[in-house]
Amino acid sequence: MTKVALITGGAKRIGRAISLHLAKNGWDIAIHYNSSKEAISELELELKTLYPSQRFSSFKVDLNAAEMTSELVSNVVDKMGSVDLLINNASLFNSATLKSSSNDLILQHTMVNYIAPFILIRDFANTTKQGLIVNLLDTRVTKNKGDFMAYSLSKKVLTDLTKMAALELAPTIRVNGIAPGAVLPPEDKDDTYLDQIAQKTPMKTPSGLLAILKSLDFILDNQDLTGQVIFCDGGEHLI
Ligand SMILES: NC(=O)c1ccc[n+]([C@@H]2O[C@H](COP(=O)([O-])OP(=O)(O)OC[C@H]3O[C@@H](n4cnc5c(N)ncnc54)[C@H](OP(=O)(O)O)[C@@H]3O)[C@@H](O)[C@H]2O)c1
């Protein structure tokens, strides 16, 4: 039977690229989304047209609500029979310094970017005998810059969770992270934003989606790899 991947925030942008890539490589996909109703319908249709013999289902969950999040893995297993790969991709990314962070902003970034992945990793581990988890992190975890304070902190904690979970869940479940630099501009900015950031990195060009997809393939293929973070950031973590 085909293996099932659960991708959070899979309807758009990096999550969509991962969904299409894994489907191309033969995976059945459980695509999680929250508000992107139109994008998820389009993606499901595209996947079903491209790969008619594979299974694709969408699951709507607000990851800001812990009780809903804790139903996601079991809902996927009920519908698709199993879950073999979990990709924690969904994320909030709002700018605020320590002084300007509202209570809501702090709580929501913590819930969506760290507590939801924690719950999903726990439920995946309690459900799946042999599997792989990949967490989308950020090159910002190597810095102490506070312009996206709640976001950066949530990704730092998720980085530690990646390593601690890798230790607890070995040898049956591997847990790794991919830490991008600027790959796609925020929805209100264009590619000039990416080029400007890239100019400040050692490699001087934006990393692009392909770096993430190749890193995912590398993690999938290396049965020995766990607790690792692969930086797809043109060397930005070095500076
Ligand atoms: N883009 C980059 O250049 C970049 C750089 C470094 C790291 N990363 C990391 O890579 C991952 C993907 O990046 P991205 O830019 O593609 O992400 P994104 O577009 O900012 O967000 C991905 C998805 O997260 C989902 N999400 C947000 N709040 C949610 C909530 N309350 N409940 C459920 N889902 C929620 C949204 O789903 P709906 O649309 O369905 O609501 C959204 O489409 C993230 O973890 C990000 O931190 C990205």
The ligand as an ORCA input file, in Angstrom:
! r2SCAN-3c Opt
* xyz 0 1
  N       8.759     31.628      3.092
  C      10.038     31.644      3.462
  O      10.886     32.237      2.769
  C      10.470     30.943      4.723
  C      11.702     31.287      5.305
  C      12.099     30.621      6.463
  C      11.298     29.646      7.016
  N      10.111     29.323      6.446
  C       9.263     28.306      7.073
  O       8.782     27.418      6.074
  C       7.423     27.081      6.341
  C       6.539     27.445      5.147
  O       6.729     28.814      4.843
  P       5.625     29.616      4.002
  O       6.158     30.974      3.791
  O       5.176     28.807      2.844
  O       4.462     29.676      5.105
  P       3.181     30.635      5.148
  O       2.690     30.858      3.778
  O       3.499     31.844      5.963
  O       2.171     29.740      6.009
  C       1.897     28.393      5.647
  C       0.523     28.023      6.071
  O       0.407     28.045      7.495
  C      -0.972     27.941      7.749
  N      -1.420     28.510      9.025
  C      -1.174     29.744      9.541
  N      -1.911     29.919     10.667
  C      -2.624     28.770     10.866
  C      -3.570     28.338     11.827
  N      -3.966     29.102     12.844
  N      -4.094     27.102     11.693
  C      -3.728     26.302     10.674
  N      -2.854     26.640      9.715
  C      -2.313     27.880      9.810
  C      -1.706     28.692      6.620
  O      -2.715     27.830      6.116
  P      -4.051     28.452      5.422
  O      -3.520     29.295      4.297
  O      -4.829     27.283      4.964
  O      -4.759     29.256      6.486
  C      -0.582     28.962      5.611
  O      -0.933     28.732      4.272
  C       7.040     27.805      7.622
  O       7.157     26.937      8.718
  C       8.044     28.935      7.717
  O       8.300     29.351      9.040
  C       9.679     29.970      5.314
*
